[in-house]
Amino acid sequence: MVIATTRGLSRAHEIYTDRGLRVRELRKAGKKIVGYVCLYPPVEIISALGLVPFRVFGDMSEPITAADQVSITVVCPFLRSIIDLGLKGKFNFLDGIVGAHTCDIGMTLIISWRDYVKDAPFTHLIDVPHTDHAPAVDYFEGQLNSFKRHLEEFAGEKLTDDKLKKACEIHNKQRKLVRDLYDLRKSDPPLLTSTENIEVLIAISSLPVDEGNVLLEEVIREVKERDIKPAKKKARLLVWGPVVDNASLYELIESADASVVVDDTCVGTRAFWADVKAPYNLHALAQRYLVDLKCPRTYRDSVHQELERNYDKDLDSRFNYIKKAVTDWKVNGAILQSVKYCDTHGYEVPNLRHYLDTLGIPSIYIEHDYSQRSLAPIKTRVEAFLETLE
């Protein structure tokens, strides 16, 4: 069934289909647009200096060709797609780009951009530790301070305590609104489809934070008030994994008579579940981005102070937030998906599947090459998996 869209949802769909639509207007009006890759560059610092943060994604519909000049093929196709689009001039509205050491390929992406993509004069790589111990947080705070100074020079202004406080508050407001959006999917059937949800999330990542908040408020109000609701489906699923920046996967799952009611992906809940806590300073940002973000790229040891390791306790420490999601959204199945060559997520799958088994949640693991052509075999596997659910 096709759900009628209204003002907010139609605007979200418009931006989703042309992500550069609004930022091109802003750039023409004199604003500087700073792209960021993955979740770890703090958008609060970018916004506080009067710049517009724009999350950089790839394109599953665009064959990767130009990136072959600067990157080997047996690495993350999502990050290769970003480089490919950059080399093809698809991000020529960016004035700068910021990346982080989320993985080795994430690091080399920024280096390749600096050396080969000439559209964005500002580039910066943030070195992010891979543990969440207190010394790692202190080191990361130093990295954020270096980023702040470099960005101040680019923006031509200083980051004051008041500017940072206001930016943290408005980004926290956005996170709260996204959590409110997800609450609309707790009912059965959900008030909001997973396809609509991902389009809204991608739209707000393409807008200044204040405009994104207005869009979220419109969408939430409209979804609550509309008369035609999504249809009830057989399964209520959780989708886990790295980036899902295209609605095609969710459309595929919905066509197989299932609803994705919640996710654990870096475009979904990972990006919005943790707030920056007061006092709003660089240390608070380091704590939020290194410790509070739940991504497999950070090693979390539940037994820092214990002489003996405890496997079950360690799993619960790492994944108990998923247990809460399973309960709150009444999940009865999980699809674990990842792009090829993403060892960060691939190594996590056996432990996560074991943890889901202890919760009584059946799961399936799917790996794809970040292309539209990979969807047909995925649909077959999803349909077969759904037949096993009660």
C-alpha positions in Angstrom: 0.0 0.0 0.0 1.3 3.5 -0.9 1.1 5.9 2.0 0.1 9.4 1.1 2.7 12.0 2.0 2.2 15.5 3.3 4.3 18.6 3.6 7.2 17.3 5.8 7.4 13.8 4.3 7.3 15.1 0.8 10.0 17.6 1.6 12.1 14.9 3.2 11.7 12.7 0.0 12.7 15.7 -2.2 15.9 16.2 -0.3 16.6 12.5 -0.1 16.5 12.2 -3.9 18.7 15.3 -4.3 20.9 15.6 -1.2 22.8 18.7 -2.5 19.5 20.6 -3.2 19.5 22.8 -0.1 23.3 23.1 0.5 23.8 24.4 -3.0 21.4 27.2 -2.2 23.2 28.0 1.0 26.6 28.0 -0.6 25.4 30.4 -3.3 24.2 32.6 -0.4 27.7 32.6 1.1 27.6 29.7 3.6 30.5 27.3 3.8 29.6 23.6 3.6 31.8 21.1 5.4 31.3 17.4 4.6 32.0 14.7 7.2 32.5 11.0 6.8 31.1 8.6 9.4 29.9 9.5 12.9 33.1 10.6 14.6 33.8 14.2 13.4 31.8 16.3 16.0 29.2 18.2 14.1 28.7 20.6 17.1 32.1 22.2 16.4 31.2 22.6 12.7 27.8 24.2 13.4 29.2 26.4 16.2 31.6 28.1 13.8 28.8 29.0 11.4 29.5 26.3 8.9 27.0 23.8 7.6 27.8 20.1 8.3 26.8 17.8 5.5 27.1 14.0 6.0 28.9 12.4 3.0 27.4 9.2 1.7 28.1 7.0 -1.4 25.7 6.1 -4.2 24.7 2.4 -4.7 23.4 3.3 -8.1 26.7 4.7 -9.4 29.2 2.2 -10.7 32.6 2.7 -9.1 35.1 3.5 -11.9 37.2 6.6 -11.1 38.2 5.4 -7.7 40.1 2.5 -9.3 42.8 5.1 -10.1 43.6 5.7 -6.4 42.2 2.7 -4.5 42.5 -1.1 -4.7 39.2 -2.9 -5.2 39.3 -5.3 -2.3 38.4 -2.6 0.3 35.1 -1.2 1.6 32.9 -0.4 -1.4 31.0 2.3 0.5 34.1 4.3 1.2 35.4 3.6 -2.4 32.1 5.0 -3.6 32.6 8.2 -1.8 36.1 8.7 -3.3 34.6 7.8 -6.7 31.9 10.4 -6.4 34.5 13.0 -5.3 36.7 12.3 -8.2 33.7 12.7 -10.5 32.8 16.1 -9.1 29.6 15.0 -7.4 30.6 16.8 -4.2 31.7 20.0 -5.8 29.4 22.0 -3.4 31.6 21.1 -0.5 34.1 23.6 0.9 35.8 21.1 3.1 35.7 17.5 4.3 36.5 16.0 7.7 37.1 12.3 8.4 38.2 10.1 11.2 40.2 7.0 11.8 37.2 4.7 12.1 39.2 2.1 10.2 42.3 2.1 8.0 40.3 2.7 4.8 38.4 5.5 6.4 41.7 7.2 7.1 43.1 6.7 3.6 39.8 8.1 2.2 40.7 11.6 3.6 44.3 11.3 2.5 43.1 10.4 -1.0 40.6 13.3 -1.0 43.4 15.7 0.0 45.7 14.5 -2.7 43.3 13.8 -5.6 40.0 15.6 -5.1 40.5 19.3 -5.6 37.0 20.7 -5.1 37.2 21.0 -1.3 40.2 23.1 -0.1 39.8 22.1 3.6 40.6 18.6 4.7 41.1 17.2 8.2 41.7 13.7 9.6 40.8 13.1 13.3 42.7 10.3 14.9 40.2 8.4 17.0 41.4 5.8 19.6 40.0 2.3 19.4 39.5 1.8 23.1 37.3 3.7 25.6 39.7 3.9 28.6 40.1 7.2 30.3 43.6 7.9 28.7 42.0 7.3 25.3 39.3 9.9 26.0 42.0 12.4 27.0 43.9 11.7 23.8 40.8 12.1 21.8 40.0 15.4 23.5 43.5 16.6 22.3 42.6 15.5 18.7 39.3 17.5 18.9 41.3 20.5 20.1 43.5 20.2 17.1 40.5 19.9 14.8 38.9 23.0 16.5 42.0 25.1 15.9 42.2 24.0 12.2 38.5 24.7 11.6 38.7 28.1 13.4 41.4 29.1 10.9 39.3 27.9 8.0 36.1 29.6 9.3 37.9 32.8 10.2 36.4 33.0 13.7 37.0 31.6 17.2 34.9 28.9 18.9 33.6 30.5 22.2 32.1 28.6 25.1 28.8 30.1 24.4 28.8 29.1 20.7 29.7 25.6 21.6 27.0 25.4 24.2 24.3 26.6 21.8 25.5 24.1 19.1 25.4 21.2 21.6 21.9 22.1 22.7 20.5 22.4 19.2 22.1 19.1 18.1 20.8 17.4 21.3 17.4 18.7 20.4 17.7 17.0 17.0 18.7 13.7 18.7 15.7 14.0 20.9 13.4 14.6 17.9 14.8 11.5 16.1 14.2 9.4 19.2 10.6 10.7 19.1 10.4 9.7 15.5 11.5 6.2 16.3 8.9 6.0 19.1 6.2 6.2 16.3 7.4 2.8 15.2 6.7 1.0 18.5 3.1 0.5 17.8 1.8 -2.4 15.7 1.6 -1.6 12.9 4.2 1.2 13.1 2.9 4.7 12.3 5.9 5.3 10.2 7.4 3.0 7.6 11.1 2.2 7.6 11.4 3.6 4.1 9.9 6.9 5.3 12.2 6.9 8.4 15.4 6.5 6.4 14.5 9.2 4.0 13.9 11.6 6.9 17.2 10.7 8.5 19.2 11.2 5.3 17.3 14.5 4.6 18.2 16.0 8.0 21.9 14.9 7.5 21.8 17.1 4.4 20.5 20.3 6.1 21.7 22.8 8.7 20.7 21.5 12.1 18.0 24.1 12.7 16.3 23.4 9.4 16.5 19.7 10.1 14.8 20.2 13.4 11.9 22.0 11.8 11.6 19.2 9.2 11.5 16.6 12.0 8.8 18.5 13.9 6.7 18.7 10.8 7.1 15.0 10.0 6.3 13.9 13.6 3.2 16.0 13.6 2.0 14.9 10.2 2.6 11.2 10.9 0.6 11.4 14.1 -2.3 13.2 12.4 -2.6 11.4 9.0 -5.6 9.1 8.5 -3.9 6.4 6.3 -1.5 4.3 8.3 1.0 1.7 7.2 -0.3 -1.9 6.9 0.4 -4.5 9.6 3.1 -7.0 8.6 4.2 -10.4 9.6 7.5 -9.6 11.2 9.0 -6.8 13.3 12.7 -6.7 12.6 15.8 -5.1 13.8 18.5 -4.2 11.2 22.1 -4.1 12.4 25.3 -3.1 10.7 27.2 -0.2 9.1 25.9 2.4 6.8 22.4 2.1 5.3 22.1 5.3 3.2 19.6 4.1 0.6 16.0 3.2 1.1 16.2 0.2 -1.3 17.1 -2.4 1.4 14.2 -1.3 3.6 11.8 -1.3 0.6 13.0 -4.8 -0.2 12.3 -6.0 3.4 8.9 -4.3 3.5 7.9 -5.9 0.2 8.6 -9.3 1.9 5.9 -8.6 4.5 8.1 -7.3 7.3 8.6 -4.0 9.1 12.0 -2.7 10.2 10.8 -1.2 13.5 14.3 -0.3 14.9 17.9 -0.5 13.8 21.4 -0.4 15.0 23.2 1.3 12.1 25.4 4.4 11.8 22.7 6.3 9.9 20.0 5.4 12.4 20.1 5.0 16.2 23.9 5.1 16.6 24.0 8.6 15.2 21.2 10.0 17.5 20.9 8.0 20.7 23.6 9.6 22.8 23.5 13.3 23.8 26.4 15.5 24.6 26.3 16.0 28.4 26.8 19.3 30.2 29.2 21.1 30.7 29.4 21.5 27.0 33.1 21.4 26.3 35.7 19.4 24.3 35.9 16.8 27.0 32.1 16.2 26.9 32.4 15.9 23.1 35.2 13.3 23.5 33.1 11.4 26.0 30.1 11.4 23.7 31.8 10.4 20.5 34.3 7.9 21.8 32.5 6.2 24.8 28.8 6.8 24.2 28.6 6.0 20.5 28.0 2.2 20.0 30.1 1.2 17.1 32.2 -2.0 16.7 35.2 0.0 15.7 35.7 0.8 19.4 36.8 -2.0 21.7 34.8 -2.0 24.9 36.2 -4.1 27.8 33.6 -4.7 30.5 36.2 -6.1 32.9 38.8 -3.3 33.1 39.3 -4.0 36.8 38.9 -7.8 36.8 41.6 -10.4 36.7 39.4 -13.0 35.0 37.4 -12.3 31.9 33.8 -13.3 31.8 32.4 -13.9 28.3 28.7 -13.6 29.0 29.3 -10.4 31.1 31.4 -9.0 28.3 28.7 -9.6 25.7 26.0 -8.1 27.9 28.2 -5.0 28.5 28.6 -4.6 24.8 25.1 -5.4 23.6 22.6 -4.7 26.4 21.4 -1.6 24.5 20.2 -4.0 21.8 18.3 -6.1 24.4 16.4 -2.9 25.3 15.6 -2.2 21.7 14.4 -5.7 21.2 12.1 -5.4 24.2 10.8 -1.8 23.6 10.1 -2.3 19.8 8.8 -5.9 20.2 11.3 -7.3 17.8 10.9 -10.9 16.7 13.8 -11.2 14.2 17.1 -9.5 13.2 18.9 -8.9 9.9 22.6 -8.4 10.4 24.0 -6.8 7.2 27.4 -5.5 6.3 29.3 -4.4 3.2 32.1 -6.6 1.8 35.5 -6.2 3.4 34.2 -4.5 6.5 36.2 -6.5 9.0 35.1 -4.1 11.8 31.5 -5.4 11.6 32.3 -8.8 10.2 34.3 -9.8 13.3 31.4 -8.7 15.5 28.8 -10.9 13.9 29.5 -14.3 15.7 29.3 -12.7 19.2 26.2 -10.6 18.3 24.4 -13.7 16.9 25.2 -15.6 20.0 23.8 -12.8 22.2 20.6 -12.6 20.1 20.2 -16.3 20.5 20.3 -15.9 24.3 17.4 -13.4 23.8 15.5 -15.8 21.7 15.8 -13.6 18.6 16.5 -15.5 15.3 18.9 -13.7 13.0 20.5 -13.9 9.6 23.7 -12.4 8.3 23.9 -10.8 4.9 26.9 -9.3 3.2 26.6 -7.2 0.1 28.8 -5.1 -2.2 27.0 -1.8 -1.8 25.3 -1.9 -5.2 21.7 -2.1 -6.5 22.6 -5.4 -8.3 23.2 -7.1 -4.9 19.6 -6.6 -3.8 18.0 -9.5 -5.8 19.8 -12.3 -4.0 19.3 -10.5 -0.7 15.5 -10.5 -1.2 15.6 -14.3 -1.7 17.5 -14.8 1.5 15.3 -12.4 3.5 12.1 -14.1 2.3 13.5 -17.5 3.3 14.5 -16.1 6.7 11.0 -14.7 7.3 9.5 -18.1 6.6 11.3 -19.4 9.7 9.8 -16.8 12.1 6.8 -17.7 14.2 
